[in-house]
Amino acid sequence: MAYHGTKINPTRFSISQLKFYIILVPLSLFMLLPIVYIINQAFKPLDELFAFPPRFFVRNPTLKNFQELFRTASSTGVPMSRYLLNSILVTLGTMALTLLIVVTSGYALSKKKFKAKKTLLNINQMALMFVPVSVMIPRYLVVVNLGLDNNFLAHIVPMLATPVGLFLVKQFIDQIPDSILEAARLDGAKDFYIIRKIIIPLVRPALATVAILTFQAVWNSAESSNLYVTDETIKTFAFYLNSLTASNFSTSTGAVSIAGAGMAAASGLIMFLPNLIIFIFMQSKVMSTMVHSGIK
């Protein structure tokens, strides 16, 4: 018999939980401060953006930063909607291919026996140590030698190698009992059927986490547009906003530089909101992944 006062996780508020609220509520508010700051920064008029000492909260909110951003965007040769469409297609395509790769590779590394399996797993774990900037030159050489430069695939192919995603999915698959898979094989199930009907439903939290990480990496990246692509019609939304605000900062006249600061704040919020929205809707899956991705 379990009583509310003695349960480790009471279903209703208990006085025993008070010590956790005292610590976690201030910590949560502190972690929300960057989000609040980004939102306030986008609606600040120019005099508040350059106020000293800096103000955390906006006092006289305005939409002028967004109006200036869209006015400048409308005067460019390629419409902003084209860059936005490119980013949506690149992000969705990369997410789909990444999920396919990590779930099939994770299944092979976890449940299959073959030569060099341990070596491949060690290579993936070693790749976790490298930050993206350290592999920028090798990525460029791979893209150029494959003939993908100035091609739509130049946005997708370099982002498909996700060591963290493969590691998380493999850790989840490791926890699936082999007896379940053996029973499916005795019934005549092939590997792709097992992946589709057994593996994917059981590792959905890990796949959701990989989807979020991939979305954030691809949506916010302007690297491929800077390095591999010269055709403006296939560049991404992140590159467009970065170049739009940077071009206004580059001039020497004070008025244009100040306007560029407001546009940068507005574009920062536009780029940030999709990341926040997708995380809010999928946060429970992320928490589940963090709990189960460690030692069994």
PASE-125262 format. One record per residue (C-alpha): residue number from 1; x, y, z. Coordinates in Angstrom, 2 decimals. Example, Ala and Ser with C-alpha at 12.3 -4.5 7.8 and 13.67 -1.06 7.14 Angstrom:
REM PASE-125262
+-----+---------+---------+---------+
: seq :       u :       v :       w :
+-----+---------+---------+---------+
:   1 :   12.30 :   -4.50 :    7.80 :
:   2 :   13.67 :   -1.06 :    7.14 :
+-----+---------+---------+---------+
//
This chain:
REM PASE-125262
+-----+---------+---------+---------+
: seq :       u :       v :       w :
+-----+---------+---------+---------+
:   1 :    0.00 :    0.00 :    0.00 :
:   2 :    1.37 :    3.41 :   -0.97 :
:   3 :    0.47 :    6.66 :    0.77 :
:   4 :    0.85 :   10.11 :   -0.69 :
:   5 :    3.07 :   11.18 :    2.18 :
:   6 :    5.54 :    8.34 :    1.71 :
:   7 :    5.65 :    7.98 :   -2.05 :
:   8 :    8.88 :    9.02 :   -3.75 :
:   9 :    6.89 :   10.81 :   -6.47 :
:  10 :    3.55 :   11.93 :   -4.96 :
:  11 :    0.71 :   12.39 :   -7.43 :
:  12 :   -0.33 :   15.60 :   -5.63 :
:  13 :    1.69 :   18.36 :   -4.02 :
:  14 :    3.45 :   17.23 :   -0.86 :
:  15 :    5.37 :   19.23 :    1.71 :
:  16 :    8.30 :   16.91 :    1.05 :
:  17 :    8.59 :   18.40 :   -2.46 :
:  18 :    9.05 :   21.94 :   -1.18 :
:  19 :   12.84 :   21.65 :   -1.02 :
:  20 :   12.94 :   20.75 :   -4.69 :
:  21 :   10.77 :   23.72 :   -5.68 :
:  22 :   13.03 :   26.09 :   -3.72 :
:  23 :   15.97 :   25.01 :   -5.88 :
:  24 :   14.34 :   24.24 :   -9.24 :
:  25 :   12.00 :   27.23 :   -9.64 :
:  26 :   14.77 :   29.89 :   -9.41 :
:  27 :   16.99 :   27.72 :  -11.62 :
:  28 :   14.21 :   27.42 :  -14.23 :
:  29 :   13.62 :   31.18 :  -14.22 :
:  30 :   17.34 :   31.77 :  -14.65 :
:  31 :   17.45 :   29.43 :  -17.65 :
:  32 :   14.49 :   31.25 :  -19.23 :
:  33 :   16.32 :   34.58 :  -19.19 :
:  34 :   18.08 :   34.13 :  -22.59 :
:  35 :   14.74 :   33.36 :  -24.26 :
:  36 :   13.09 :   36.39 :  -22.68 :
:  37 :   16.05 :   38.55 :  -23.69 :
:  38 :   15.94 :   37.46 :  -27.35 :
:  39 :   12.22 :   38.24 :  -27.54 :
:  40 :   12.60 :   41.65 :  -25.85 :
:  41 :   15.61 :   42.54 :  -27.99 :
:  42 :   13.65 :   42.07 :  -31.22 :
:  43 :   10.98 :   44.60 :  -30.18 :
:  44 :   13.28 :   47.29 :  -28.82 :
:  45 :   13.40 :   50.64 :  -30.62 :
:  46 :   16.85 :   51.74 :  -31.75 :
:  47 :   17.44 :   54.06 :  -28.79 :
:  48 :   16.86 :   51.15 :  -26.37 :
:  49 :   19.08 :   48.80 :  -28.36 :
:  50 :   22.01 :   51.18 :  -27.84 :
:  51 :   21.05 :   52.37 :  -24.35 :
:  52 :   23.75 :   52.32 :  -21.66 :
:  53 :   23.56 :   50.63 :  -19.27 :
:  54 :   21.76 :   47.98 :  -21.37 :
:  55 :   18.11 :   47.31 :  -20.55 :
:  56 :   16.93 :   43.73 :  -20.21 :
:  57 :   13.21 :   44.39 :  -20.80 :
:  58 :   11.79 :   46.54 :  -23.57 :
:  59 :    9.95 :   49.67 :  -22.41 :
:  60 :    8.46 :   50.92 :  -25.66 :
:  61 :    7.94 :   47.86 :  -27.90 :
:  62 :    7.87 :   48.47 :  -31.63 :
:  63 :    7.56 :   46.49 :  -34.86 :
:  64 :    9.90 :   48.83 :  -36.71 :
:  65 :   12.78 :   46.31 :  -36.67 :
:  66 :   10.64 :   43.74 :  -38.48 :
:  67 :    9.27 :   46.35 :  -40.88 :
:  68 :   12.79 :   47.46 :  -41.77 :
:  69 :   13.89 :   43.86 :  -42.24 :
:  70 :   11.02 :   43.02 :  -44.61 :
:  71 :   11.40 :   46.34 :  -46.45 :
:  72 :   15.07 :   45.63 :  -47.10 :
:  73 :   14.27 :   42.02 :  -48.04 :
:  74 :   11.76 :   43.16 :  -50.64 :
:  75 :   14.46 :   45.15 :  -52.46 :
:  76 :   16.77 :   42.17 :  -53.05 :
:  77 :   16.99 :   40.38 :  -56.40 :
:  78 :   15.86 :   36.96 :  -55.09 :
:  79 :   12.68 :   37.04 :  -52.98 :
:  80 :   12.91 :   36.04 :  -49.32 :
:  81 :   10.27 :   33.36 :  -49.85 :
:  82 :   12.70 :   31.51 :  -52.14 :
:  83 :   15.34 :   31.29 :  -49.40 :
:  84 :   12.69 :   30.22 :  -46.89 :
:  85 :   11.44 :   27.47 :  -49.20 :
:  86 :   15.01 :   26.26 :  -49.72 :
:  87 :   15.57 :   26.02 :  -45.97 :
:  88 :   12.31 :   24.13 :  -45.41 :
:  89 :   13.11 :   21.60 :  -48.15 :
:  90 :   16.72 :   21.16 :  -46.98 :
:  91 :   15.70 :   20.78 :  -43.32 :
:  92 :   12.92 :   18.26 :  -43.98 :
:  93 :   15.03 :   16.27 :  -46.45 :
:  94 :   18.02 :   16.14 :  -44.10 :
:  95 :   15.84 :   15.11 :  -41.15 :
:  96 :   14.22 :   12.27 :  -43.11 :
:  97 :   17.50 :   10.90 :  -44.45 :
:  98 :   19.24 :   11.28 :  -41.08 :
:  99 :   16.51 :    9.34 :  -39.27 :
: 100 :   16.69 :    6.58 :  -41.88 :
: 101 :   20.47 :    6.36 :  -41.60 :
: 102 :   20.69 :    6.38 :  -37.79 :
: 103 :   17.94 :    3.79 :  -37.23 :
: 104 :   19.31 :    1.33 :  -39.81 :
: 105 :   22.94 :    1.88 :  -38.75 :
: 106 :   22.03 :    1.69 :  -35.07 :
: 107 :   20.21 :   -1.59 :  -35.66 :
: 108 :   23.20 :   -3.05 :  -37.50 :
: 109 :   25.73 :   -1.94 :  -34.87 :
: 110 :   23.54 :   -3.14 :  -32.01 :
: 111 :   21.97 :   -6.40 :  -33.16 :
: 112 :   24.06 :   -7.67 :  -36.08 :
: 113 :   27.40 :   -9.49 :  -36.06 :
: 114 :   29.92 :   -8.67 :  -38.77 :
: 115 :   33.60 :   -7.90 :  -39.21 :
: 116 :   34.83 :   -4.43 :  -38.28 :
: 117 :   31.70 :   -3.79 :  -36.23 :
: 118 :   33.71 :   -2.76 :  -33.18 :
: 119 :   36.03 :   -0.63 :  -35.31 :
: 120 :   33.13 :    1.24 :  -36.90 :
: 121 :   31.57 :    1.83 :  -33.49 :
: 122 :   34.87 :    3.17 :  -32.14 :
: 123 :   35.18 :    5.51 :  -35.14 :
: 124 :   31.70 :    6.88 :  -34.46 :
: 125 :   32.53 :    7.42 :  -30.79 :
: 126 :   35.81 :    9.10 :  -31.71 :
: 127 :   33.92 :   11.43 :  -34.06 :
: 128 :   32.00 :   12.74 :  -31.04 :
: 129 :   35.16 :   14.59 :  -29.99 :
: 130 :   35.34 :   16.79 :  -33.10 :
: 131 :   33.49 :   20.09 :  -33.32 :
: 132 :   32.04 :   20.99 :  -36.76 :
: 133 :   34.62 :   23.72 :  -37.45 :
: 134 :   37.47 :   21.21 :  -37.14 :
: 135 :   36.12 :   19.16 :  -40.07 :
: 136 :   35.26 :   22.10 :  -42.30 :
: 137 :   38.13 :   21.52 :  -44.73 :
: 138 :   37.58 :   17.74 :  -45.06 :
: 139 :   33.87 :   18.39 :  -45.65 :
: 140 :   34.70 :   20.90 :  -48.36 :
: 141 :   37.05 :   18.44 :  -50.08 :
: 142 :   34.42 :   15.68 :  -49.95 :
: 143 :   31.71 :   17.92 :  -51.41 :
: 144 :   33.97 :   19.21 :  -54.21 :
: 145 :   35.34 :   15.77 :  -55.11 :
: 146 :   31.80 :   14.38 :  -55.28 :
: 147 :   30.82 :   17.18 :  -57.63 :
: 148 :   28.14 :   18.49 :  -55.28 :
: 149 :   29.35 :   22.08 :  -55.09 :
: 150 :   26.76 :   24.61 :  -56.27 :
: 151 :   24.16 :   21.86 :  -55.98 :
: 152 :   21.11 :   21.50 :  -53.76 :
: 153 :   22.61 :   18.30 :  -52.29 :
: 154 :   25.52 :   20.35 :  -50.95 :
: 155 :   23.20 :   21.46 :  -48.14 :
: 156 :   22.13 :   17.92 :  -47.25 :
: 157 :   25.05 :   15.50 :  -47.67 :
: 158 :   27.50 :   17.19 :  -45.23 :
: 159 :   24.83 :   17.19 :  -42.50 :
: 160 :   24.00 :   13.48 :  -42.71 :
: 161 :   26.95 :   12.37 :  -40.56 :
: 162 :   25.53 :   12.64 :  -37.03 :
: 163 :   27.66 :   10.67 :  -34.52 :
: 164 :   25.56 :   11.85 :  -31.57 :
: 165 :   22.33 :   10.71 :  -33.21 :
: 166 :   23.73 :    7.29 :  -34.07 :
: 167 :   25.05 :    6.87 :  -30.52 :
: 168 :   21.68 :    7.74 :  -28.93 :
: 169 :   19.68 :    5.46 :  -31.20 :
: 170 :   22.10 :    2.57 :  -30.74 :
: 171 :   21.88 :    2.94 :  -26.96 :
: 172 :   18.10 :    2.62 :  -27.18 :
: 173 :   18.26 :   -0.39 :  -29.50 :
: 174 :   20.73 :   -2.09 :  -27.12 :
: 175 :   17.94 :   -2.20 :  -24.52 :
: 176 :   15.51 :   -4.08 :  -26.79 :
: 177 :   15.59 :   -7.79 :  -25.78 :
: 178 :   17.06 :  -10.07 :  -28.43 :
: 179 :   14.24 :  -12.54 :  -27.74 :
: 180 :   11.71 :  -10.18 :  -29.32 :
: 181 :   13.73 :   -9.96 :  -32.53 :
: 182 :   14.36 :  -13.73 :  -32.58 :
: 183 :   10.63 :  -14.38 :  -32.27 :
: 184 :    9.99 :  -12.06 :  -35.20 :
: 185 :   12.63 :  -13.83 :  -37.31 :
: 186 :   11.08 :  -17.23 :  -36.50 :
: 187 :    7.80 :  -15.84 :  -37.89 :
: 188 :    9.59 :  -15.01 :  -41.13 :
: 189 :   10.21 :  -11.29 :  -40.55 :
: 190 :   13.05 :   -9.70 :  -42.49 :
: 191 :   15.36 :   -6.98 :  -41.19 :
: 192 :   13.50 :   -4.04 :  -42.72 :
: 193 :   10.19 :   -5.36 :  -41.40 :
: 194 :   11.75 :   -5.69 :  -37.92 :
: 195 :   13.07 :   -2.14 :  -38.13 :
: 196 :    9.74 :   -0.74 :  -39.27 :
: 197 :    7.44 :   -2.69 :  -36.94 :
: 198 :    9.58 :   -3.25 :  -33.83 :
: 199 :   12.65 :   -1.03 :  -33.69 :
: 200 :   11.13 :    2.30 :  -34.75 :
: 201 :    8.11 :    2.17 :  -32.37 :
: 202 :   10.40 :    1.31 :  -29.44 :
: 203 :   13.01 :    4.00 :  -30.11 :
: 204 :   10.69 :    6.90 :  -30.91 :
: 205 :   12.04 :    9.09 :  -28.07 :
: 206 :   15.59 :    8.77 :  -29.44 :
: 207 :   14.42 :    9.45 :  -32.99 :
: 208 :   12.54 :   12.52 :  -31.82 :
: 209 :   15.69 :   13.81 :  -30.14 :
: 210 :   17.74 :   13.18 :  -33.29 :
: 211 :   15.08 :   15.01 :  -35.31 :
: 212 :   15.33 :   18.05 :  -33.01 :
: 213 :   19.14 :   18.09 :  -33.08 :
: 214 :   19.14 :   17.75 :  -36.87 :
: 215 :   16.53 :   20.48 :  -37.28 :
: 216 :   18.52 :   22.92 :  -35.15 :
: 217 :   21.79 :   22.14 :  -36.92 :
: 218 :   20.38 :   22.46 :  -40.44 :
: 219 :   17.94 :   25.34 :  -39.89 :
: 220 :   20.57 :   27.56 :  -38.26 :
: 221 :   23.44 :   26.66 :  -40.58 :
: 222 :   24.73 :   29.04 :  -43.23 :
: 223 :   27.95 :   27.08 :  -43.78 :
: 224 :   26.88 :   25.26 :  -46.93 :
: 225 :   25.61 :   28.45 :  -48.59 :
: 226 :   28.88 :   30.22 :  -47.76 :
: 227 :   31.27 :   27.45 :  -48.80 :
: 228 :   29.66 :   25.24 :  -51.43 :
: 229 :   26.99 :   27.30 :  -53.21 :
: 230 :   27.30 :   30.37 :  -55.44 :
: 231 :   23.83 :   30.28 :  -57.01 :
: 232 :   21.63 :   32.63 :  -54.98 :
: 233 :   18.47 :   30.72 :  -55.87 :
: 234 :   19.55 :   27.64 :  -53.91 :
: 235 :   20.95 :   29.33 :  -50.80 :
: 236 :   19.25 :   29.03 :  -47.42 :
: 237 :   17.20 :   31.34 :  -45.22 :
: 238 :   19.87 :   31.47 :  -42.48 :
: 239 :   22.45 :   32.68 :  -44.99 :
: 240 :   20.01 :   35.23 :  -46.38 :
: 241 :   19.25 :   36.80 :  -43.00 :
: 242 :   22.91 :   36.79 :  -41.97 :
: 243 :   24.04 :   38.45 :  -45.20 :
: 244 :   21.15 :   40.92 :  -45.10 :
: 245 :   22.01 :   42.18 :  -41.62 :
: 246 :   25.78 :   41.99 :  -42.18 :
: 247 :   25.57 :   44.11 :  -45.32 :
: 248 :   23.88 :   46.86 :  -43.32 :
: 249 :   26.53 :   46.72 :  -40.61 :
: 250 :   29.38 :   46.91 :  -43.12 :
: 251 :   28.76 :   50.52 :  -44.18 :
: 252 :   30.39 :   53.42 :  -42.41 :
: 253 :   27.32 :   55.66 :  -42.01 :
: 254 :   25.92 :   55.59 :  -38.51 :
: 255 :   22.22 :   55.53 :  -39.47 :
: 256 :   22.55 :   52.40 :  -41.57 :
: 257 :   24.59 :   50.63 :  -38.89 :
: 258 :   21.95 :   51.39 :  -36.27 :
: 259 :   19.20 :   50.09 :  -38.55 :
: 260 :   21.27 :   46.97 :  -39.11 :
: 261 :   21.31 :   46.33 :  -35.35 :
: 262 :   17.51 :   46.37 :  -35.24 :
: 263 :   17.28 :   44.08 :  -38.25 :
: 264 :   19.77 :   41.69 :  -36.64 :
: 265 :   17.65 :   41.51 :  -33.49 :
: 266 :   14.49 :   40.82 :  -35.51 :
: 267 :   16.14 :   38.17 :  -37.68 :
: 268 :   17.58 :   36.51 :  -34.58 :
: 269 :   14.08 :   36.05 :  -33.18 :
: 270 :   12.77 :   34.75 :  -36.54 :
: 271 :   15.52 :   32.11 :  -36.65 :
: 272 :   15.07 :   31.20 :  -32.98 :
: 273 :   11.29 :   30.69 :  -32.87 :
: 274 :   11.13 :   27.44 :  -34.95 :
: 275 :   13.75 :   25.88 :  -32.66 :
: 276 :   11.75 :   26.85 :  -29.58 :
: 277 :    8.45 :   25.60 :  -31.00 :
: 278 :    9.74 :   22.19 :  -32.06 :
: 279 :   11.42 :   21.70 :  -28.68 :
: 280 :    8.27 :   22.63 :  -26.73 :
: 281 :    6.21 :   20.04 :  -28.62 :
: 282 :    8.83 :   17.29 :  -28.34 :
: 283 :   10.45 :   17.98 :  -24.96 :
: 284 :    8.98 :   14.87 :  -23.30 :
: 285 :   10.70 :   12.68 :  -25.91 :
: 286 :   14.00 :   14.46 :  -25.29 :
: 287 :   13.78 :   13.93 :  -21.54 :
: 288 :   13.01 :   10.24 :  -22.06 :
: 289 :   16.04 :    9.92 :  -24.35 :
: 290 :   18.38 :   11.49 :  -21.81 :
: 291 :   17.16 :    9.09 :  -19.13 :
: 292 :   17.56 :    5.91 :  -21.20 :
: 293 :   20.67 :    6.70 :  -23.26 :
: 294 :   23.18 :    5.95 :  -20.51 :
: 295 :   24.27 :    2.70 :  -18.91 :
: 296 :   21.62 :    0.01 :  -18.91 :
+-----+---------+---------+---------+
//
